[in-house]
C-alpha cells in the first residue's frame, strides 16, 4: 500500500511538507482506497470509482476546495418544516401573473 501511495504521489506530483503530513495523507489515501474498493465490490450502480488526483483528500477537504461547499450539516438541516403551501386550482392556470397583486414586493 505504501508503494502504491508513493507511485500515486509521483504520478500526481504530490509533495508533502514533512513526514507528519505525509503520514496523515497516507492514512486518508488508504481510507479512500478502502471506500473505493468497497463501493466497487458492492451493488452494480452502472459505474465504478477509481483512484484519481484527489485520493489524498478527505471528503470535507474536497468539497471545500472544489465545490464551494462550506456549510456543516446540522440535525436541523434534515428536519423538514411544516408549510401551509397547497396546490390549488391546477387546471385553470393563468399564462401570466402579476405577483405584485398577490402581495409580492420588489427587493430594493
N, C-alpha and C positions, 0 to 999 in steps of 0.2 A: 504493500500500500504506500509506503514511504517513497519507493522508486516511482510509482505511478504519479504521486504528487510532484516529485522532482521533475519528471518529464512534462507534466502539465504546466509547471512553473516556467520551464524553458520554452514550451510551445507558445505560451501567452505572455512571455516577457515579465513575469511576476518576480519582484524582488522585495523582500521584507526588510524593515529597518533593523531588526535584531532577532535573536533566537526565540525570545518570548513571543513576539508577534508571529514568527514562522510556525511555532508550535500551536498557537491558538488558531491560525488559519488552516493548519493541517487537520486539526480536530473538526473544524467547520467543513473542510473538504471531505473528510471521512463520513461525517453525518449526512452531508448532501449525497454522497455516493450511495450510502445505505438507503436513503429515501428514493433515489433513482432506481436502484435495484429492486426494492420492494414494490414500487409503482409498476415497473415493467413486468414483474412476475405476477402481478395481480390480474384483475379482470381486464380483458382486452377492451380498451377505450378507443381503438382506432388509431392511436398514436403511441409513441414511446418517448421517454425522456432520455436525455444524453448529457454527458459532461461537456460544458462549454466554458467560456471565459469568466463566467460568474460563479464557478463552482466553489470558490473560497469565500463567498459572501453569505451571510445569514439572510433569511427571507426579509427581515426588517431592514437590513442594510440595502438589499437590492431595491426594495420598494421605495425607500427614502431617496436613493441615488438615481434611480432610473424611471420612476413613475410619478414623482412629485408627492407621493404618499407621506403624510406627516402625522396623521391622527392615530392615536392609540385607542383601540376599541374599548368601550366600557360596557358594563352589563346593560345600561340604558340604551345603548346603540341597537340592541337586538330586540328590544321590547316595543311592540307596536302600540301606538297611542290611539285611543278611540277617536273617531271622526264623525261629524254629522253629515258628511257628504253622501248624497244618494244620486243614483242615476234616475232621472225623471224625464218623461216626455222624449224618449229617444227616437220616436218615429217622426215627429214633427219638428225637425231641427232647422233653424233658420240658416241661410247661406252666409250671413254676416251678423255680427253682434257688436254693438257699441257698449263696451264694458263699463264706460263711464256712467251709463244709465243704470247699470247694475250695481253701482257703488264703488267701482274701482277708481283709484286715484293715480295720477301721473306722478312718477317719482321726480323729485327736484334735484 
